């Protein structure tokens, strides 16, 4: 087995591990928080508060399950394409791990949407009245921010040329 196949196998295992962490925490929310008063972890700052979110981030686009499933599938297809095309070089490790976290979060919330028709949220920063979220949301949000940083400040356009659909002959024409 070559290094790229080994890396992709490790990617799959990491995705499964991250999804299992997300799903385990959501199972905790269902069994311990559903139909209960919020658990105050730090009074006035942080609570565990069960919520069934039928929308996207911050509750936007309520009840659009098919739209969210379609978007998640498209995002996952793009991530799989990029992971397969990414050269096996140390400089792409950050990109690789970032995409793994985004994919894991997308799958974690996709599982909820398919299984329940909503996403289970339970983490609440009451200090700033931040919308209730979950572990998959953390994966997606922080990794997406980091991806933007990587694309803006770390990788040059030439570093990402492996993602182009143009042939080498046409890339060389300026």
C-alpha positions in Angstrom: 0.0 0.0 0.0 1.5 3.4 -0.9 1.8 6.4 1.4 -1.2 8.2 -0.2 -3.5 5.2 0.4 -2.3 4.9 4.0 -2.9 8.6 4.5 -6.5 8.3 3.1 -7.1 5.3 5.4 -5.9 7.3 8.4 -8.2 10.2 7.2 -11.2 7.8 7.2 -10.3 6.6 10.7 -9.9 10.2 12.0 -13.2 11.2 10.4 -14.9 8.2 12.1 -13.3 9.2 15.5 -14.4 12.8 15.2 -17.9 11.8 14.2 -18.1 9.4 17.1 -17.1 12.2 19.5 -19.8 14.4 18.1 -22.5 11.7 18.1 -21.5 10.6 21.6 -21.9 14.1 22.9 -25.3 14.5 21.1 -26.4 11.2 22.6 -25.5 12.6 26.0 -27.6 15.6 25.3 -30.6 13.5 24.3 -30.3 11.2 27.3 -29.4 13.7 30.0 -30.6 17.1 28.8 -33.8 16.5 26.8 -36.9 17.8 28.6 -34.7 18.9 31.5 -33.7 22.3 32.8 -30.3 23.4 31.5 -27.2 22.2 33.3 -25.3 25.2 34.6 -21.6 24.5 34.2 -20.4 28.0 35.0 -23.1 30.3 36.4 -23.8 33.2 34.1 -21.2 32.0 31.5 -21.8 28.4 30.2 -24.7 26.0 30.2 -25.7 22.7 28.6 -29.1 23.4 27.1 -30.9 20.9 24.8 -32.2 22.3 21.5 -33.5 20.8 18.3 -32.3 23.0 15.5 -34.3 22.5 12.3 -32.3 25.3 10.6 -28.7 26.2 9.8 -26.2 28.2 11.9 -28.0 30.5 14.4 -31.4 28.8 13.4 -31.5 30.3 9.9 -33.5 28.7 7.1 -35.7 26.6 9.4 -37.2 23.4 8.0 -35.0 23.2 4.9 -33.8 19.6 5.4 -33.4 18.7 1.7 -31.4 21.8 1.0 -29.1 21.2 4.0 -28.6 17.5 3.0 -27.8 18.5 -0.6 -25.3 21.2 0.5 -23.6 18.8 2.9 -23.3 16.2 0.2 -21.8 18.7 -2.2 -19.3 20.0 0.4 -18.3 16.4 1.2 -17.8 15.6 -2.4 -15.5 18.7 -2.9 -13.6 17.8 0.3 -13.1 14.2 -0.9 -11.9 15.4 -4.3 -9.4 17.8 -2.7 -8.1 15.2 -0.3 -7.6 12.7 -3.1 -5.8 15.3 -5.3 -3.7 16.8 -2.5 0.0 15.8 -3.0 1.6 13.8 -0.2 3.8 16.6 1.1 4.3 18.0 4.6 3.3 21.5 3.4 -0.3 20.2 2.9 -0.7 18.6 6.3 -2.5 21.6 7.7 -4.9 21.7 4.8 -5.5 18.0 5.0 -6.4 18.1 8.8 -8.5 21.2 8.4 -10.6 19.5 5.6 -10.9 16.4 7.8 -12.5 18.4 10.6 -14.9 20.2 8.2 -16.0 16.9 6.7 -16.4 15.3 10.2 -18.6 18.2 11.3 -20.6 18.1 8.1 -21.2 14.4 8.5 -22.0 14.7 12.2 -24.8 17.2 11.5 -25.9 15.3 8.4 -26.4 12.2 10.5 -28.8 14.2 12.8 -30.7 15.7 9.9 -31.3 12.3 8.3 -32.0 10.5 11.6 -34.1 13.1 13.3 -35.0 15.9 10.8 -33.1 18.3 13.0 -29.6 18.8 14.5 -29.1 18.4 18.2 -27.5 21.4 19.8 -26.6 21.7 23.5 -23.6 24.0 24.2 -24.6 27.5 25.3 -22.5 30.5 26.3 -25.1 32.4 28.3 -22.6 35.2 29.1 -22.8 36.5 25.5 -26.1 34.9 24.7 -24.4 33.1 21.8 -26.7 30.7 19.8 -26.7 27.1 21.1 -24.4 24.8 19.1 -22.7 21.4 19.1 -19.4 19.7 18.7 -19.8 19.3 14.9 -20.5 23.0 14.7 -17.1 23.6 16.5 -15.4 21.4 13.9 -16.9 23.2 11.0 -16.6 26.8 12.3 -13.1 26.8 13.6 -11.8 24.7 10.7 -13.5 26.9 8.1 -11.9 30.0 9.7 -8.5 28.3 9.7 -9.1 27.2 6.1 -9.6 30.9 5.1 -6.4 31.8 6.9 -4.5 29.1 5.2 -5.8 30.1 1.8 -5.1 33.8 2.4 -1.8 33.8 4.2 -0.1 30.4 3.9 -0.6 28.9 0.5 0.2 30.7 -2.7 -1.9 30.1 -5.8 0.9 28.0 -7.3 0.7 25.7 -4.2 -2.9 24.8 -5.0 -2.4 24.3 -8.7 -3.0 20.6 -8.2 -6.7 21.4 -7.9 -7.1 23.0 -11.3 -9.0 21.2 -14.1 -6.7 22.8 -16.7 -4.0 20.6 -18.2 -0.4 21.6 -17.8 -0.2 22.8 -21.3 -2.9 25.5 -20.6 -1.5 26.4 -17.2 1.8 27.3 -18.7 0.1 29.9 -21.1 0.0 33.3 -19.4 
